[in-house]
Amino acid sequence: MGKQLRRALLAGIAVTALLAGTAGPAAAHPRGPDAVVADWIDRNAQGLASTDPTDPTDDLGLLDDIAGGAAVVGLGESTHGSREQFRVKHRMARYVVEEMGFRTIGLEHDFAQGTTIDRYVLTGEGDPRQLVEGMSFPFWVSEEMVDLIEWMRSFNEAHDDKVRFLGTDVTALRELSFDEVTGYVRRVAPDRLGDLERTLAPIRPTGPGHIQWYQQLSEDERRQLIDTARDASRLVQDVPATAASMEREYAEQHARAIVGWYESYDNLEFGPEREVFVADTIAWWQRTIGGKLAYWAANVHVTSADSVTYRHPEGGWTGKTAGGYLEDRLGSRYVAIASVFGHGNISSDFTQPGPHPIGPPPAGLLDATLGTAGPSPYLVDLHAPAPGPVKAWRSGPSSARMILPSYAEDDDGAAYVMSVESLAAAFDAIVYSRDTTATRLLG
């Protein structure tokens, strides 16, 4: 079913419900340009009864309408360090797994270490806290992440149809990928191991400061290392297919992850390589493992927009991100859900992760408009039937705070903003939480 037809059918259902008087009561809002939008949200949003991931998920039934036909659903967040956003997303992950048949959580995390988390949720091998402590973002190293991974393990202990964990990204370069690649070639084509090891030698990680080492190289030197990584990947692909197919698939993906890291960090500001890697990894996973997948990442990565502009105090960029590539490939089978908050505290800095206070957003940002509606938290379908002014608001340009990769200003966060040409083309739904507290970091 096409996306427009599906939305038209859902709109008809929603109109019927509205005429039947099933919509929630509208709250009083101050007069102003946002009043009609706030009133529409009040009539169409689903209030969420809890942010506790262990509570029943009956209040998330609207997800069936929003993502019922999706092969991949993007679960976004406006910061990596909001406890409330994380916990609501955990609840949504539970719902799409338990009620909608999704079987993979794909996180904005490096592929290599993600395989060790996947092994834990499948078999129980390893310690979940130690695995989380090894994650590549310091603000992922939290009690909330441990809770998510432990829930995945407990689900698998009770079900034959297992839920899996996928690191979709190239956020770290791991020795594990090199070990997996060389181990595979040693087993199936030992005569080619020498060539592979010589090719890999100059691109192996140099230590915790490898990214700084790489960035200080000249453009020509970085290009040479990228070419070397590609040569290594081709060597792996050229090995005769004598091993089990899944072993070969993983070895080739580890090799692609090495290439992806060098390509992506050639430009720290922005380049399409990282975003394409994410979309390619999700496509690879669904080809080899199968099943529906929830892609857990920042709003700026999950957005379906064909182009997004991101600005922060030190610069900015414009381009297509992973969700846009997923939309190109999957069409209506990709659904993007944003998460937005009002004010509170977050964890969001590489050297001093937090907590950092953040004030209410200024007028004009999407965050401020959503804050005029209530009660919080709520989930709203951006394709529900609406009057003309709301349709114009949804189809028009929109800007919202996107606080990453590192924030320590302790202000309103308005210097960190993502902008799209059309809100409804960028996201299918939004979860809004008025208040936030910082994620509870380990250690």
C-alpha positions in Angstrom: 0.0 0.0 0.0 1.4 3.4 -1.0 2.2 6.0 1.7 -0.4 8.4 0.5 -3.1 5.8 0.4 -2.2 4.5 3.8 -2.3 8.0 5.3 -5.7 8.7 3.6 -7.2 5.5 5.2 -5.7 6.4 8.6 -7.1 9.9 8.2 -10.6 8.5 7.6 -10.3 6.3 10.7 -9.2 9.3 12.8 -12.0 11.5 11.5 -14.6 8.8 12.4 -13.1 8.6 15.9 -13.2 12.4 16.3 -16.9 12.6 15.2 -17.7 9.8 17.6 -16.2 11.9 20.5 -13.3 9.6 21.3 -10.6 12.2 21.2 -9.1 13.4 24.4 -10.3 16.7 25.9 -8.6 19.9 24.7 -6.5 21.9 27.1 -6.7 25.7 27.4 -3.9 27.5 25.5 -2.9 31.1 25.3 -3.9 33.0 22.2 -1.2 33.2 19.6 0.0 31.7 16.3 0.5 28.3 18.0 -3.0 28.0 19.5 -4.6 26.2 16.5 -1.7 23.7 16.4 -1.9 23.1 20.1 -5.6 22.5 19.9 -5.1 20.1 17.1 -2.5 18.2 19.0 -4.8 18.0 22.1 -7.5 16.4 19.9 -5.2 14.0 18.2 -2.3 13.1 20.4 -2.1 10.0 22.5 -1.1 10.9 26.1 1.4 8.5 27.5 0.7 7.1 30.9 4.3 6.4 31.9 7.9 6.7 30.9 8.8 3.6 32.9 9.9 0.9 30.5 8.6 -1.9 32.7 5.0 -0.5 32.7 2.3 -1.8 30.4 2.4 -0.4 26.8 -1.3 -0.2 26.1 -1.0 3.6 25.7 1.2 3.1 22.7 -1.4 1.6 20.4 -1.2 4.6 18.1 2.1 3.1 16.8 0.0 0.4 15.0 -1.5 3.2 12.8 1.8 5.1 12.5 4.1 2.2 11.7 1.9 -0.7 10.9 3.3 -1.1 7.4 6.9 -0.4 8.2 9.9 -2.6 7.6 12.1 -0.1 9.4 10.9 2.5 12.0 13.3 5.2 13.0 13.2 6.1 16.7 14.8 9.5 17.0 15.9 11.7 19.9 16.9 15.3 20.2 19.8 14.5 22.5 21.6 11.3 23.5 21.4 12.3 27.2 17.7 12.6 28.1 16.5 9.9 30.5 12.8 10.5 29.6 13.4 10.3 25.9 15.5 7.1 26.3 12.9 5.5 28.5 9.9 6.4 26.3 11.9 5.0 23.3 12.6 1.8 25.4 8.8 1.5 25.8 8.3 2.1 22.1 10.9 -0.6 21.3 9.1 -3.0 23.6 5.8 -2.2 21.8 7.1 -2.7 18.3 8.9 -6.0 19.4 6.1 -7.4 21.6 3.0 -6.2 19.6 4.2 -5.6 16.1 6.7 -8.3 15.4 9.9 -6.2 15.1 13.0 -8.4 15.8 16.0 -6.1 15.7 17.0 -2.9 17.6 19.6 -1.2 15.4 21.5 1.4 17.5 23.6 4.4 16.5 26.7 2.4 17.6 29.6 0.8 16.0 29.0 -2.5 14.2 31.9 -4.4 15.8 31.1 -3.9 19.4 27.5 -4.3 18.6 28.2 -8.0 17.7 29.2 -8.6 21.3 26.0 -7.1 22.6 24.0 -9.2 20.1 25.8 -12.3 21.4 24.8 -11.4 24.9 21.1 -10.8 24.1 21.0 -14.1 22.2 23.0 -16.4 24.6 23.7 -14.5 27.8 27.4 -14.6 27.2 29.1 -11.6 28.8 28.2 -9.0 31.4 25.7 -6.3 30.3 27.2 -3.5 32.4 30.7 -4.3 31.1 29.4 -4.3 27.5 27.7 -1.0 28.0 30.9 0.4 29.6 32.7 -0.5 26.3 30.3 1.6 24.1 31.7 4.3 21.9 29.7 7.3 23.1 30.2 8.2 26.8 26.5 9.2 27.1 25.5 5.7 26.0 27.2 4.4 29.1 24.1 4.6 31.3 21.7 2.7 33.4 19.1 3.2 30.8 21.2 1.4 28.2 21.8 -1.5 30.6 18.0 -1.7 31.2 17.4 -1.9 27.4 19.9 -4.6 26.8 18.8 -6.6 29.9 15.2 -6.4 28.7 16.2 -7.8 25.3 18.0 -10.7 27.0 14.9 -11.4 29.2 12.7 -11.3 26.1 14.8 -13.9 24.4 14.9 -16.1 27.4 11.1 -16.4 27.1 10.7 -16.5 23.3 12.0 -18.7 20.5 11.7 -15.9 18.0 14.6 -13.9 19.2 15.2 -10.1 19.2 18.6 -9.0 18.0 20.9 -6.1 18.5 22.7 -4.4 15.6 25.3 -1.7 15.7 24.4 0.2 12.5 27.3 2.8 12.6 31.0 3.5 12.4 31.3 5.4 15.6 34.5 3.5 16.6 37.3 1.6 14.8 37.8 -1.7 16.8 40.6 -4.2 16.8 37.7 -6.7 16.9 36.9 -6.1 13.2 40.6 -6.7 12.2 40.6 -9.9 14.3 37.4 -11.2 12.7 38.6 -10.4 9.2 42.1 -12.1 9.7 40.6 -15.0 11.6 38.2 -15.7 8.8 40.9 -15.6 6.1 43.2 -17.7 8.3 40.5 -20.4 8.5 39.4 -20.5 4.8 42.3 -19.2 2.8 45.5 -19.3 4.9 47.7 -18.8 1.7 46.2 -15.3 1.4 46.6 -14.3 5.1 50.0 -12.7 4.5 48.8 -10.3 1.8 45.8 -9.4 4.0 47.9 -8.7 7.1 50.4 -6.6 5.2 47.5 -4.6 3.7 45.8 -4.1 7.1 49.0 -3.1 9.0 49.0 0.6 8.2 45.3 1.1 9.0 45.1 -0.8 12.4 44.0 1.4 15.3 46.9 3.2 16.9 45.2 3.6 20.3 42.5 5.8 22.1 43.7 8.8 20.1 43.4 7.2 16.7 40.8 9.7 15.4 43.1 12.6 16.4 46.0 10.9 14.7 44.0 10.4 11.5 42.7 13.9 11.5 46.2 15.5 11.7 47.2 13.7 8.5 47.2 15.5 5.2 44.3 15.0 2.8 46.5 12.9 0.5 47.6 10.7 3.4 44.0 10.1 4.5 43.0 9.3 1.0 45.8 6.7 0.8 44.6 5.0 4.0 41.0 5.0 2.6 42.3 3.3 -0.6 44.2 0.8 1.6 41.1 -0.1 3.6 39.2 -0.6 0.3 42.0 -2.9 -0.9 41.7 -4.9 2.3 38.0 -5.2 1.8 38.4 -6.5 -1.7 40.9 -9.1 -0.5 38.3 -10.4 1.8 35.6 -10.4 -0.8 37.9 -12.2 -3.3 38.5 -15.2 -0.9 36.8 -18.3 -2.4 33.4 -19.0 -0.9 34.3 -22.2 1.0 33.1 -21.2 4.5 29.6 -21.1 5.9 27.7 -18.3 4.3 27.0 -16.4 7.6 30.7 -16.5 8.6 31.6 -15.0 5.2 28.8 -12.3 5.5 30.1 -11.2 8.9 33.8 -11.1 7.8 32.8 -9.0 4.8 30.7 -6.6 6.9 33.6 -6.2 9.4 35.8 -5.3 6.4 33.2 -2.8 5.2 33.1 -1.3 8.7 36.8 -0.6 8.6 36.4 1.1 5.2 33.4 3.0 6.6 35.3 4.4 9.5 38.1 5.8 7.4 35.7 7.2 4.8 33.4 8.8 7.4 36.1 10.4 9.5 37.9 11.9 6.5 35.6 14.8 7.2 34.5 15.3 10.8 31.9 17.9 10.0 29.7 16.0 7.5 29.9 13.6 4.6 27.4 11.2 3.1 29.7 8.2 3.7 28.6 7.6 7.3 24.9 8.0 6.5 25.1 5.6 3.5 27.0 3.1 5.7 24.1 3.1 8.1 21.5 2.5 5.4 23.7 -0.1 3.8 24.2 -1.9 7.1 20.5 -2.0 7.7 19.9 -3.4 4.2 22.6 -6.0 4.7 21.1 -7.1 8.0 17.6 -7.4 6.6 19.0 -9.4 3.7 21.0 -11.8 5.8 19.1 -11.9 9.1 15.7 -10.7 8.0 12.8 -9.2 10.0 11.6 -5.7 10.9 14.0 -3.3 12.5 13.8 -0.3 14.8 16.6 2.2 14.1 17.5 4.0 17.3 19.5 7.2 16.6 19.4 11.0 16.8 16.5 12.9 15.1 19.0 14.3 12.5 19.9 10.7 11.4 16.4 9.1 11.4 14.6 11.9 9.5 13.1 11.0 6.2 14.0 14.5 4.8 15.7 14.5 1.5 17.9 17.3 2.9 18.5 18.5 6.5 20.5 21.5 7.7 22.3 21.2 11.1 24.0 24.2 12.7 25.9 24.4 16.0 28.2 27.0 17.6 31.3 25.9 15.6 29.7 25.5 12.2 27.1 23.4 10.4 26.3 21.4 7.3 23.5 20.4 4.9 22.9 17.0 3.4 20.9 13.8 3.3 21.2 11.5 6.3 20.5 7.8 6.9 16.7 8.2 7.2 16.6 9.9 3.9 18.4 7.1 2.2 16.2 4.6 3.9 13.1 6.5 2.6 14.6 6.4 -0.9 15.0 2.6 -0.7 11.9 1.6 1.3 9.4 4.3 0.5 6.3 3.9 2.7 7.9 1.0 4.5 10.2 3.4 6.3 8.6 5.5 9.1 10.5 8.2 11.1 9.4 9.2 14.7 11.1 12.2 16.3 11.5 12.8 20.1 11.5 16.4 21.4 11.7 17.8 24.9 11.1 21.2 26.6 13.6 21.8 29.4 15.5 20.1 32.2 18.9 18.4 32.4 20.8 16.2 29.9 24.0 14.3 29.6 25.8 15.5 26.4 29.5 16.2 26.4 32.4 13.9 25.6 34.7 15.2 28.3 32.2 16.2 31.0 29.0 14.2 30.1 26.8 15.9 32.6 24.3 16.6 33.8 23.9 19.9 32.0 20.9 22.1 32.6 19.0 23.3 29.5 16.3 25.9 29.5 13.0 26.2 27.6 13.3 26.7 23.9 12.8 30.1 22.3 9.6 30.8 20.4 9.7 29.8 16.8 11.3 26.4 17.3 9.2 23.2 17.0 10.1 22.4 20.6 8.3 25.6 21.8 5.2 24.9 19.7 4.9 21.4 20.9 5.3 22.7 24.5 2.0 24.7 24.2 0.0 21.4 24.0 -0.5 18.9 26.6 -0.5 16.9 28.8 3.1 15.6 28.5 4.4 13.2 27.4 2.4 12.5 24.3 2.7 10.9 20.9 1.1 12.6 17.8 0.7 11.3 14.3 1.7 14.1 11.9 -0.6 12.7 9.2 -3.8 12.8 11.2 -6.6 14.9 9.7 -6.2 18.6 10.3 -7.6 22.0 9.4 -5.9 24.2 6.8 -3.6 26.1 9.2 -2.3 22.9 10.7 -1.7 21.4 7.3 0.3 24.5 6.4 2.3 24.2 9.6 3.0 20.5 9.0 4.0 20.9 5.3 6.1 24.0 5.9 9.7 24.4 7.1 10.5 23.5 10.7 13.5 23.9 13.0 14.1 22.0 16.3 16.9 21.7 18.7 19.3 18.9 18.0 21.8 18.9 20.8 24.9 16.9 19.7 27.6 15.8 19.6 28.8 17.7 22.6 26.9 20.3 24.6 28.1 22.1 27.8 26.8 25.6 27.4 24.1 25.2 30.1 21.6 27.6 28.3 18.5 27.0 26.1 20.3 24.9 23.5 19.0 27.1 20.7 22.5 27.3 19.0 22.1 23.6 18.2 19.3 23.3 15.6 18.3 21.0 12.7 16.1 22.5 10.0 14.0 20.8 7.3 11.9 22.1 4.4 8.8 20.2 5.5 8.0 18.8 9.0 5.6 16.2 7.7 8.0 15.0 5.0 10.7 14.7 7.6 8.8 12.8 10.3 5.7 10.7 10.5 5.1 11.3 14.2 6.6 13.0 17.3 6.9 12.1 20.9 7.0 15.2 23.2 8.2 15.3 26.8 8.0 18.7 28.6 10.6 17.9 31.3 13.8 15.9 31.1 16.4 14.6 33.5 19.9 13.5 32.6 20.6 9.9 31.8 22.1 8.0 34.8 25.7 7.4 33.7 27.6 4.4 35.0 30.6 4.8 37.2 
